[in-house]
């Protein structure tokens, strides 16, 4: 019996991360272990971009002295 892949969550939003194609499919295609791909993709792209935008705006506001 094959072990179920453990689901991991995005640290920014807390929602599960689902890889498409799956880590197992990527593993078969590339020869890398499936866990390699699970560790590689640790956050949703949209979450990472939103955080980067927020952090950038916060930095701009701090450096310009705006609230």
C-alpha positions as CSV (number, residue, x, y, z in Angstrom):
1,X,0.0,0.0,0.0
2,X,1.3,3.4,-1.0
3,X,1.6,6.1,1.8
4,X,-0.6,9.1,1.3
5,X,1.5,12.3,0.6
6,X,1.3,14.6,3.6
7,X,-0.4,17.8,2.8
8,X,1.4,21.0,3.7
9,X,0.0,24.4,4.1
10,X,0.9,27.9,2.9
11,X,2.5,29.8,5.8
12,X,1.0,33.0,4.5
13,X,-2.7,32.0,4.3
14,X,-2.9,28.6,6.0
15,X,-4.6,26.9,3.1
16,X,-3.3,23.6,1.7
17,X,-0.9,23.6,-1.2
18,X,-1.9,21.5,-4.1
19,X,0.7,20.9,-6.8
20,X,-0.5,20.6,-10.4
21,X,0.9,18.3,-11.7
22,X,1.3,16.5,-8.4
23,X,4.7,15.9,-6.7
24,X,4.4,12.2,-7.7
25,X,3.9,13.1,-11.4
26,X,6.8,15.5,-11.3
27,X,8.9,12.8,-9.6
28,X,8.1,10.2,-12.3
29,X,8.9,12.8,-15.1
30,X,12.2,14.1,-13.6
31,X,13.6,11.3,-11.4
32,X,13.7,13.6,-8.4
33,X,12.0,12.4,-5.2
34,X,8.5,13.6,-4.8
35,X,9.4,15.2,-1.4
36,X,11.8,17.4,-3.3
37,X,8.9,19.1,-5.1
38,X,6.9,19.4,-1.9
39,X,9.8,21.2,-0.2
40,X,10.4,23.3,-3.3
41,X,6.9,24.8,-3.4
42,X,6.2,26.2,0.1
43,X,3.7,29.0,-0.6
44,X,1.0,29.9,-3.1
45,X,2.2,32.2,-5.9
46,X,-0.6,34.7,-5.2
47,X,0.2,34.8,-1.5
48,X,3.9,35.4,-2.1
49,X,3.1,38.2,-4.6
50,X,0.6,39.8,-2.2
51,X,3.1,39.6,0.7
52,X,5.9,41.1,-1.5
53,X,3.6,44.0,-2.5
54,X,2.5,44.7,1.1
55,X,6.1,44.6,2.3
56,X,7.2,46.9,-0.5
57,X,4.5,49.4,0.2
58,X,5.3,49.3,4.0
59,X,8.9,50.0,3.2
60,X,8.1,52.9,0.9
61,X,5.8,54.4,3.6
62,X,8.4,54.0,6.3
63,X,11.1,55.6,4.3
64,X,8.9,58.5,3.3
65,X,7.6,58.9,6.8
66,X,4.0,58.3,5.8
67,X,1.5,56.4,8.1
